[in-house]
Amino acid sequence: MNFIIDREHLLAPLQHIVNVIEKRQTMPILANLLMVIKDEQLVLTGTDLEIQIVVRIKLDNMTAGTVTVPARKLLDICRLLPSTAQIKFTLQDDKLKINSGRSRFSLSTLPADDYPKFDEDTFSYQFKIRADRFKKALDKTVFCMANQDVRYYLNGLMINISNDQMKLVASDGHRLAVYDDSIEQQTGYETRIIIPRKGILELNRLLDDPEADLTIQFSDNNIRICINNLIFSAKLIDAKYPDFSKVFQQSFYPQIEIQKKTFKDALTRVSILANEKFKGIAFDINSDSLRISTHNPDREEAEEELLIDYPGEDISIAFNAQYFLDAVSNLDSELAIITIAENSSCCFIEDPNDERFKFIVMPMLL
């Protein structure tokens, strides 16, 4: 096995693969990436048994072969070589020799036959979508995913495909983001899947080419997404996502329209003195003002008053400041629309110029 490749052609694929590989491994070979040369291609594979990334790179001069090498060490070597470097790889016995200019390296290897296979089902469902469209849907929802919640189905993002409509939903139990969009094709099916948190975060990093066409295939257990010369695969969370539709089926107070930047700046300033653990802030709303206030165990207080035009009855309610800031920061418009449920069970934060997404924050007690 030997081949020559430009550093720039190898560096980005290595970075994608190393992101998937855990630093601490139960199996030594999982710290390695699989290198396969065949059919004038270099195929690089990395996995943590839950997520897998496969990248194909065309080669001109090569000799076929397979081996696994330490992924992070290989990435560090390539990253520190000059940007215009050519790198020659040669497998000699159980060592991978790396030569570039006057630099020489020798990496230990493990047999390719021992590299774990990533089990994939036959994919029952498929659709296509532009990368920029899918990335926007992810960007508007991923921040609401739970992290290490005992309700493991919340540690991921739910995708619902209903014929030509796509809905993405993420929640940590205290807030929820919903994004609706068309996929501009008739799929003829309706189904839901939950992609785990780590898979979603890695996938979002991979969508760096906005004009790429994604082919998304999935079954009840796995998903595979083809992005140019890269294939992302992940195991799905085997669970039923909670029914969130009831949050829309209730009575609401009139909407409050407010300048996004003014509102965000006020939230940011007040939250400085919020309780560091709970980040609670109070909203006191009347016909012409929104008063945002907080206090902390050190008896420090903060208060901001914003002018609004609100035709409903007075409201007093409290929220986690960071949850509200995350939602407002993800609006693209210069305005924010705030709508509070009459039973004070939740608050909707919406963009008046884009009905595709809604952010919902649950109240808290101060």
N, C-alpha and C positions, 0 to 999 in steps of 0.2 A: 504494500500500500504506500503510494506516494503521490503528492500533488503540490501544485503551486497556486497561490491565491493572493489577490490584493488585500491588504489589511482592511481597507474600507468596505470591501464586500463581505468580510467575515465579522467585523466588530458588532454591527447592529444585531444580526441574528444571535450572536453569543450573549449579548445583553438581554435580549428577550428571553432566552432559555434560562439564563442564570437567575432571573427574577422568579422563576417557577421553583427552582431547586432550593429546598430548605437547607439552612446552614448546619443544623443538627439532624443527622440521619440515623435511623435504626438499622439501615442496610448500607454498608460502605459504597456499594455500586450506585446508589441513588445520588451520591455527590458527584457522579460522573455524568458526562453526556455521551450519547452514542453517535459515532461517526461511521457512516456507511458511504462508500464510493461505488457507484454502479451506473450504467447507462449515461456516462458523461455528466453525472451529477454528484455533488456532495450533499448528503442528507444528514442533518443534525437533529437529534432528538433529546429532549430533556423532560423529566417527569418527577412528580412527587407521589405518584400512584393515584392522585385525585385529579390532577391537571396535567396535560401533556402539550408540549409545543414541538412541532416538526417544521423545519425550514429546509427548502431545497435551493441549492445554488449551482448554477451551470459551471462546468469546468472544461478546459481545453486539453491540458496535458495532465494525465493522471493514470494511476494503476489501481485497479479495483482492490477493495479490502474493507474490513470492518474492525472497529476497536472502540473501547470506551476510555475516556481520559478525564481527569479532574476538571470540572467545568470552571470553577472560579479561578484556578491557577492559569488556565488557558486564556480566560478573559483578561486577567491582569497583564499577562505577557503581551497580548495583542494591543491592549489599550495603551501600553507604555512604549510601544514601537513607534517610529516616525509615521506620520499620516500617509506618506507616499510609499511605504515599505511594501515589498513583496515578501511573502512568507512561504517557505518550503517545508512541507511535512513529509517525514519518512518513518515508517514503522520498522523497527529493527528488534526482533525478538519481542520482549515485553516492554520496550521503551518506544515512545514517540519522540523522534528527533525533530526539533524546530530550528530552522536556520533563516536568518534575515540579515543581510549585510554582514556586519562583523559580530552579530549576536548569535549565540548558540544556547539552546535549552534542551533538556531531556526530561520528559514527563513519564512517570509510571503509568501503566495501563492495567485494565482488568478485561477479561474475555467478554466479547460482545454477546456470546451465547448466554451469559448470566444476566444480561440486562432484562429487567422485568417487562413483560408485555402489558400494554394498556388495553384492557378488555373493552371492546365496543360492540354494541348490538347492531342489528340491521336497523337502519334509520327509517322510520315510518313517515316522518314529516319533513318538509323542506320548503323554504322560501328564500327569496333574494331581496336585498336591500342595499342602498348606498351606504358607505361607511360613515359619511358625515351625518346622515339622518339617524343612524343607529347610535352614533356617539352622542349626539345631542340628547337622545332619549336617556342614555345612561347618565350623562352629566347632570340631568335634572332629577335623578332619582337615587343615585348610589349613596349620597351622603346620609340618607335616612335608614340605611341598612343597620341592623343590630350587629354587635361584635361580641361573640362568645356568650350569647344569651342562652339560657337553659331551654328556651323555646327555639329549638335548632332551626325550625323552618323560617324564623325571622333573620337568621344569619345568612341571608342571601337575597336575591332579587327574583320576583315572580314575573314571568312573561306569559301573557295570555294572547293567543292567536285565535281570532274569530273571523274566518274567511279572509277578507281583505283588510281587517283592522288589527292593530297591535297595541296592547296595553302593557306597560311596565309599572310595577308596584313595588315599593320598598317601605318597610316600617320597622322601628325598633320598639313598638308598643306605646311610645309616647308621642310620636309624630309619624306622618305618612306622606309619601309623595306618589302621585299618580300621573302617568304620561300616556296620552292616547295619540295614535297617529295611524295613517293609512300606509299599507305596504304596496299599494298600487298593483295588486295582482289577486286573482281569485284562488285561494288555497283549497276551498271546499271542505275545510275541517275547523273544528274548535277544540282547543286543548290548552292546558296550563303546565308550565314547568317552573322549577325553582333552581336557579344557578347559584352555587355557593359563593360566599363573599369574596374569598381569595380569587376564584375564577373570574368574577366580575371585575375586580380591580385590575387583574392582569390583562383581561380582554380590553378594558378601556385604554390601557397604555398601548396596546397593539394597534389601535385605530388611528394611526398617525398620517394615513394617506386619505384625505377626505373624498377623493374621487374613486377610490377602490370600490368594486362591487363585491359584496359579501354573499356567499352561499351558506345558509344556515340550515343544518340538518340535525334532527334530534329524534330520540326515542323516549321511552318512559324512564330510561336510566342514564342516558348520555347525550351530550350535545357536541357537535363538531362544526366549526366555522372556518371556512376557507377564505384567506385574505391574501391576495396576490400569490406569492410563493410560500406562504406560511399556513399551517393548519393548527388551529387551536382546538383542543378537546378537553372536556371536563365531565366528571360524574355529577349527576343531578342529585339534589336533596329529595329523598323519598318521603314526601309528606304532603298533606293538603294545606294550602295556604288559607288563612282565616278569611271569612266573608267580611269584606270591608264595605260592601255596598250600602249597609244600613246607615252609615255616617252621612250619606247624601239624602236619606229619606227622613228628614226632620224639618222643623220650622226654624227659620233664621231671622235675626234682627236685620234691619236695613243695612246695606253695604256702606262701608266707609272708604272713601277715596283719599289717598294721601300721597304726597311726593315721596318717592322711594328714597332718594338721597337724604332728605331732611329726616325722614323716619329712621333710616338706618343709622345716621349719625347720632340721633338722640338715643336710640337703643344702645349703641356702643358706649356712649358717655355714661349713661345710667348704670350699665352693667359693671362698670369699674368697681362700684361699691356694693355690688350684690354679694350675697353669701357665696363664698368660693366653692362650696360643695354643691349647693342646689341651684345657684344662679337665678333665683326667683326675682321677677319684677312684676309690679302691679299696674294694671291699666284701669283708669277711672275715666269713663266716657260719658259726656253729656252732649247737649245739642250743638255746642260750638267749640269744644276742646277735648283733646285726648291728653290726660295727664299720666306720665310714665314715672313710676317711683320705685325705690327699693331701700332697704336698710340691711345691716349686717350685725353679727354678734358684738362687734366693737362699738355699736351705737352710732355708726356713720350712716349718713343718709344722702340720697341723690334724688333729684326730681327734675323733670322736663315737661313743659306744656306745649302742645302743638295745636294750632287752630285747624278745626275741621268743620264740615257741614254735615250734621248727622240728625236725621228726622225722627229717630227712634227714642225709646225710653232709656234712662240712664243705666249703665252697666259698670260693674266692678268685677274684675277677673284678673287672675295672675297666670304667668307663663314662665317657662325656662327661657332666659334671655338668649342663650346660645342657639336654641332650637329656632327661635323667631328670626335671629340674625341669619342663620343658614338659609332659611326659606326666602327671606327678603333679598339676600345677596344673589340668589339664583334667578331673580326676575330680570328680564331683558328690557322691559319698558321703564320709562321714567316715573311711572305711577305704580302704586300698589293698591290692590283692592282687598280689604279686610272684612270678613263676614263671620259673625259670632253666632253660634246656635243659641236658640232661646232658652234651652235647658242648660246652657253653659258647659256643654260636654266637649266642645271643640271650636277651633277657629280656622277658617279657610283663608289662605293667602294666595291671591291669584294675580296674573298679569292681564290687564284689560285688553291688550293687543294680541294675546295668544291664548286661546281656550284649550290648547292641547294638554296643558299640565296644571295641576292643583297641588298645593302644599297644605297639609292639615296638621295643626299642632294641638295637643291636648292640654287643658289647663292644669294648674297645680295649686296646692294650698300653701300659703305663706305663714 
